[in-house]
Amino acid sequence: MAKRKFKLTEVERKDLQKAYQGCKDAATRTRYQAVRLYGEGYAEQEIEQITGCSRTSLMEWCRAYREDHSQGLVDHRTGGNSAKLSKLQIEELQQKLHQYTPKELFGASANTADGQFWTVEDLTHVVREQYGIEYKSRTSYTSLLSLCGFSYQKTEKIFKSRSQTKVADFEEQLEKN
């Protein structure tokens, strides 16, 4: 087994400990801790168990720390979403959704029986038709509905083939008994 070449000086160890204690980002804290433990001579398996990182990540973090002590371990991911619609387009869509019902825009091809309420499928149709954009996730459409001022409502389980007169007759029969 090869001898470990990566060792921390006392100053580096204290710097990593101080950075760890002052950091609020969990991912960056894990990096500080893992590199410090590795530099202090802890076994890789023990570090993996303590921090939950993989050996590959640990080695990558050690390399990044050697290259740049101050910023090598900081999480550089930007986060956020990759919005496909601009704010102006979302405002335009919001006005359209509040002004028209699905039935007014699509007629009989609306996804609900009466066409009064917006569904994810109807929104998908509008966004594809109006802007030529298609999201991969259904969640993106529910988020877009929320941005437009609509909330998620569970649908009532009613069969389209069910007869209202038969239901009324059945309920009337129940009340008599």
PATORVO-873826 format. One record per residue (C-alpha): residue in one letter; residue number from 1; x, y, z. Coordinates in Angstrom, 2 decimals. Example, Ala and Ser with C-alpha at 12.3 -4.5 7.8 and 13.67 -1.06 7.14 Angstrom:
// PATORVO-873826
rest = A, nr = 1, X = 12.30, Y = -4.50, Z = 7.80
rest = S, nr = 2, X = 13.67, Y = -1.06, Z = 7.14
END
This chain:
// PATORVO-873826
rest = M, nr = 1, X = 0.00, Y = 0.00, Z = 0.00
rest = A, nr = 2, X = 1.32, Y = 3.42, Z = -0.99
rest = K, nr = 3, X = 2.22, Y = 5.91, Z = 1.70
rest = R, nr = 4, X = -0.03, Y = 8.95, Z = 1.90
rest = K, nr = 5, X = 1.65, Y = 12.08, Z = 0.54
rest = F, nr = 6, X = -1.09, Y = 14.54, Z = 1.54
rest = K, nr = 7, X = -0.42, Y = 15.89, Z = 5.02
rest = L, nr = 8, X = -1.61, Y = 19.14, Z = 6.55
rest = T, nr = 9, X = 0.56, Y = 21.51, Z = 8.49
rest = E, nr = 10, X = -0.72, Y = 22.76, Z = 11.84
rest = V, nr = 11, X = -1.61, Y = 26.12, Z = 10.25
rest = E, nr = 12, X = -3.54, Y = 24.45, Z = 7.40
rest = R, nr = 13, X = -5.37, Y = 22.21, Z = 9.87
rest = K, nr = 14, X = -6.40, Y = 25.20, Z = 11.99
rest = D, nr = 15, X = -7.45, Y = 27.14, Z = 8.88
rest = L, nr = 16, X = -9.66, Y = 24.24, Z = 7.73
rest = Q, nr = 17, X = -11.15, Y = 23.89, Z = 11.23
rest = K, nr = 18, X = -11.89, Y = 27.63, Z = 11.36
rest = A, nr = 19, X = -13.41, Y = 27.60, Z = 7.85
rest = Y, nr = 20, X = -15.52, Y = 24.58, Z = 8.81
rest = Q, nr = 21, X = -16.88, Y = 26.29, Z = 11.93
rest = G, nr = 22, X = -17.61, Y = 29.55, Z = 10.10
rest = C, nr = 23, X = -19.28, Y = 27.99, Z = 7.06
rest = K, nr = 24, X = -23.07, Y = 27.80, Z = 6.78
rest = D, nr = 25, X = -23.24, Y = 25.77, Z = 3.53
rest = A, nr = 26, X = -23.54, Y = 22.05, Z = 4.35
rest = A, nr = 27, X = -21.80, Y = 20.80, Z = 1.18
rest = T, nr = 28, X = -18.80, Y = 23.05, Z = 1.73
rest = R, nr = 29, X = -18.62, Y = 22.12, Z = 5.43
rest = T, nr = 30, X = -18.47, Y = 18.45, Z = 4.47
rest = R, nr = 31, X = -15.56, Y = 19.18, Z = 2.12
rest = Y, nr = 32, X = -13.64, Y = 21.08, Z = 4.81
rest = Q, nr = 33, X = -14.15, Y = 18.27, Z = 7.29
rest = A, nr = 34, X = -13.24, Y = 15.47, Z = 4.88
rest = V, nr = 35, X = -10.03, Y = 17.16, Z = 3.69
rest = R, nr = 36, X = -9.00, Y = 17.99, Z = 7.26
rest = L, nr = 37, X = -9.57, Y = 14.41, Z = 8.39
rest = Y, nr = 38, X = -7.66, Y = 13.03, Z = 5.42
rest = G, nr = 39, X = -4.79, Y = 15.44, Z = 6.04
rest = E, nr = 40, X = -4.67, Y = 14.38, Z = 9.70
rest = G, nr = 41, X = -4.18, Y = 10.75, Z = 8.67
rest = Y, nr = 42, X = -7.64, Y = 9.25, Z = 9.16
rest = A, nr = 43, X = -8.34, Y = 6.14, Z = 7.08
rest = E, nr = 44, X = -10.32, Y = 6.73, Z = 3.88
rest = Q, nr = 45, X = -13.03, Y = 4.29, Z = 4.94
rest = E, nr = 46, X = -13.41, Y = 6.10, Z = 8.26
rest = I, nr = 47, X = -13.72, Y = 9.48, Z = 6.49
rest = E, nr = 48, X = -16.30, Y = 8.04, Z = 4.08
rest = Q, nr = 49, X = -18.30, Y = 6.78, Z = 7.05
rest = I, nr = 50, X = -18.08, Y = 10.08, Z = 8.97
rest = T, nr = 51, X = -18.83, Y = 12.43, Z = 6.07
rest = G, nr = 52, X = -20.84, Y = 10.22, Z = 3.72
rest = C, nr = 53, X = -18.61, Y = 11.06, Z = 0.76
rest = S, nr = 54, X = -17.09, Y = 8.67, Z = -1.74
rest = R, nr = 55, X = -13.37, Y = 8.03, Z = -2.13
rest = T, nr = 56, X = -13.46, Y = 9.69, Z = -5.56
rest = S, nr = 57, X = -14.98, Y = 12.86, Z = -4.11
rest = L, nr = 58, X = -12.50, Y = 12.87, Z = -1.26
rest = M, nr = 59, X = -9.54, Y = 12.66, Z = -3.65
rest = E, nr = 60, X = -11.04, Y = 15.37, Z = -5.86
rest = W, nr = 61, X = -11.49, Y = 17.66, Z = -2.85
rest = C, nr = 62, X = -7.90, Y = 17.07, Z = -1.71
rest = R, nr = 63, X = -6.67, Y = 17.94, Z = -5.20
rest = A, nr = 64, X = -8.81, Y = 21.10, Z = -5.25
rest = Y, nr = 65, X = -7.49, Y = 22.09, Z = -1.82
rest = R, nr = 66, X = -3.85, Y = 21.63, Z = -2.92
rest = E, nr = 67, X = -4.47, Y = 23.82, Z = -5.99
rest = D, nr = 68, X = -6.26, Y = 26.62, Z = -4.12
rest = H, nr = 69, X = -6.32, Y = 26.59, Z = -0.32
rest = S, nr = 70, X = -8.72, Y = 29.49, Z = 0.02
rest = Q, nr = 71, X = -11.38, Y = 28.74, Z = -2.63
rest = G, nr = 72, X = -10.74, Y = 25.14, Z = -3.72
rest = L, nr = 73, X = -13.39, Y = 23.61, Z = -1.46
rest = V, nr = 74, X = -16.10, Y = 26.25, Z = -1.81
rest = D, nr = 75, X = -19.26, Y = 25.04, Z = -3.54
rest = H, nr = 76, X = -19.34, Y = 26.89, Z = -6.88
rest = R, nr = 77, X = -22.69, Y = 25.60, Z = -8.09
rest = T, nr = 78, X = -25.04, Y = 28.44, Z = -8.98
rest = G, nr = 79, X = -28.33, Y = 26.66, Z = -8.39
rest = G, nr = 80, X = -31.65, Y = 28.10, Z = -9.46
rest = N, nr = 81, X = -33.67, Y = 26.89, Z = -12.38
rest = S, nr = 82, X = -33.13, Y = 27.22, Z = -16.06
rest = A, nr = 83, X = -36.28, Y = 29.14, Z = -16.81
rest = K, nr = 84, X = -37.41, Y = 28.65, Z = -20.37
rest = L, nr = 85, X = -39.96, Y = 31.47, Z = -20.26
rest = S, nr = 86, X = -39.00, Y = 35.08, Z = -19.60
rest = K, nr = 87, X = -40.79, Y = 37.15, Z = -16.96
rest = L, nr = 88, X = -42.66, Y = 38.98, Z = -19.70
rest = Q, nr = 89, X = -43.82, Y = 35.69, Z = -21.24
rest = I, nr = 90, X = -44.97, Y = 34.43, Z = -17.83
rest = E, nr = 91, X = -46.97, Y = 37.63, Z = -17.27
rest = E, nr = 92, X = -48.51, Y = 37.26, Z = -20.72
rest = L, nr = 93, X = -49.37, Y = 33.62, Z = -19.99
rest = Q, nr = 94, X = -50.83, Y = 34.57, Z = -16.62
rest = Q, nr = 95, X = -53.16, Y = 37.12, Z = -18.25
rest = K, nr = 96, X = -54.23, Y = 34.56, Z = -20.83
rest = L, nr = 97, X = -54.96, Y = 31.88, Z = -18.22
rest = H, nr = 98, X = -57.04, Y = 34.28, Z = -16.13
rest = Q, nr = 99, X = -58.87, Y = 35.71, Z = -19.14
rest = Y, nr = 100, X = -59.83, Y = 32.45, Z = -20.86
rest = T, nr = 101, X = -60.93, Y = 29.00, Z = -19.78
rest = P, nr = 102, X = -59.52, Y = 25.89, Z = -21.45
rest = K, nr = 103, X = -62.87, Y = 25.33, Z = -23.15
rest = E, nr = 104, X = -62.72, Y = 28.83, Z = -24.73
rest = L, nr = 105, X = -59.25, Y = 28.14, Z = -26.12
rest = F, nr = 106, X = -59.47, Y = 24.46, Z = -27.03
rest = G, nr = 107, X = -63.18, Y = 23.70, Z = -27.29
rest = A, nr = 108, X = -64.00, Y = 20.04, Z = -26.81
rest = S, nr = 109, X = -60.35, Y = 19.04, Z = -26.66
rest = A, nr = 110, X = -59.94, Y = 20.62, Z = -23.17
rest = N, nr = 111, X = -58.81, Y = 18.05, Z = -20.61
rest = T, nr = 112, X = -61.69, Y = 18.44, Z = -18.16
rest = A, nr = 113, X = -65.27, Y = 17.55, Z = -18.92
rest = D, nr = 114, X = -66.62, Y = 21.08, Z = -18.56
rest = G, nr = 115, X = -63.39, Y = 22.88, Z = -19.56
rest = Q, nr = 116, X = -63.67, Y = 25.39, Z = -16.73
rest = F, nr = 117, X = -60.43, Y = 24.69, Z = -14.87
rest = W, nr = 118, X = -56.80, Y = 24.70, Z = -15.98
rest = T, nr = 119, X = -54.97, Y = 21.39, Z = -15.80
rest = V, nr = 120, X = -51.30, Y = 20.60, Z = -16.33
rest = E, nr = 121, X = -52.21, Y = 19.02, Z = -19.66
rest = D, nr = 122, X = -54.04, Y = 22.17, Z = -20.80
rest = L, nr = 123, X = -51.12, Y = 24.35, Z = -19.70
rest = T, nr = 124, X = -48.72, Y = 22.05, Z = -21.56
rest = H, nr = 125, X = -50.80, Y = 22.55, Z = -24.69
rest = V, nr = 126, X = -50.83, Y = 26.36, Z = -24.32
rest = V, nr = 127, X = -47.09, Y = 26.65, Z = -23.64
rest = R, nr = 128, X = -46.23, Y = 24.36, Z = -26.56
rest = E, nr = 129, X = -48.61, Y = 26.15, Z = -28.93
rest = Q, nr = 130, X = -47.88, Y = 29.72, Z = -27.83
rest = Y, nr = 131, X = -44.13, Y = 29.60, Z = -27.13
rest = G, nr = 132, X = -42.87, Y = 26.39, Z = -28.72
rest = I, nr = 133, X = -41.48, Y = 25.25, Z = -25.37
rest = E, nr = 134, X = -41.84, Y = 21.88, Z = -23.69
rest = Y, nr = 135, X = -40.72, Y = 21.15, Z = -20.12
rest = K, nr = 136, X = -39.44, Y = 17.68, Z = -19.27
rest = S, nr = 137, X = -41.06, Y = 17.52, Z = -15.84
rest = R, nr = 138, X = -44.71, Y = 17.74, Z = -14.81
rest = T, nr = 139, X = -43.49, Y = 19.62, Z = -11.73
rest = S, nr = 140, X = -42.30, Y = 22.46, Z = -13.96
rest = Y, nr = 141, X = -45.85, Y = 22.91, Z = -15.20
rest = T, nr = 142, X = -47.33, Y = 22.84, Z = -11.69
rest = S, nr = 143, X = -44.76, Y = 25.46, Z = -10.67
rest = L, nr = 144, X = -45.72, Y = 27.53, Z = -13.70
rest = L, nr = 145, X = -49.40, Y = 27.28, Z = -12.76
rest = S, nr = 146, X = -48.47, Y = 28.46, Z = -9.29
rest = L, nr = 147, X = -46.52, Y = 31.41, Z = -10.74
rest = C, nr = 148, X = -49.64, Y = 32.32, Z = -12.68
rest = G, nr = 149, X = -51.72, Y = 32.42, Z = -9.50
rest = F, nr = 150, X = -53.37, Y = 29.01, Z = -9.64
rest = S, nr = 151, X = -53.28, Y = 26.39, Z = -6.90
rest = Y, nr = 152, X = -53.33, Y = 22.63, Z = -7.17
rest = Q, nr = 153, X = -56.71, Y = 21.05, Z = -6.53
rest = K, nr = 154, X = -57.37, Y = 17.35, Z = -6.36
rest = T, nr = 155, X = -59.90, Y = 16.34, Z = -8.93
rest = E, nr = 156, X = -63.11, Y = 14.65, Z = -7.97
rest = K, nr = 157, X = -63.25, Y = 11.11, Z = -9.22
rest = I, nr = 158, X = -66.25, Y = 11.16, Z = -11.53
rest = F, nr = 159, X = -66.62, Y = 8.88, Z = -14.48
rest = K, nr = 160, X = -67.52, Y = 10.67, Z = -17.71
rest = S, nr = 161, X = -69.93, Y = 7.89, Z = -18.61
rest = R, nr = 162, X = -71.90, Y = 8.27, Z = -15.36
rest = S, nr = 163, X = -75.50, Y = 9.42, Z = -15.75
rest = Q, nr = 164, X = -76.66, Y = 12.23, Z = -13.45
rest = T, nr = 165, X = -80.26, Y = 11.01, Z = -13.58
rest = K, nr = 166, X = -79.24, Y = 7.50, Z = -12.50
rest = V, nr = 167, X = -77.21, Y = 8.95, Z = -9.62
rest = A, nr = 168, X = -80.17, Y = 11.10, Z = -8.51
rest = D, nr = 169, X = -82.51, Y = 8.08, Z = -8.71
rest = F, nr = 170, X = -80.06, Y = 6.00, Z = -6.66
rest = E, nr = 171, X = -79.71, Y = 8.71, Z = -3.97
rest = E, nr = 172, X = -83.50, Y = 9.08, Z = -3.85
rest = Q, nr = 173, X = -83.84, Y = 5.33, Z = -3.40
rest = L, nr = 174, X = -81.32, Y = 5.44, Z = -0.53
rest = E, nr = 175, X = -83.26, Y = 8.16, Z = 1.26
rest = K, nr = 176, X = -86.50, Y = 6.15, Z = 1.04
rest = N, nr = 177, X = -84.92, Y = 3.12, Z = 2.66
END
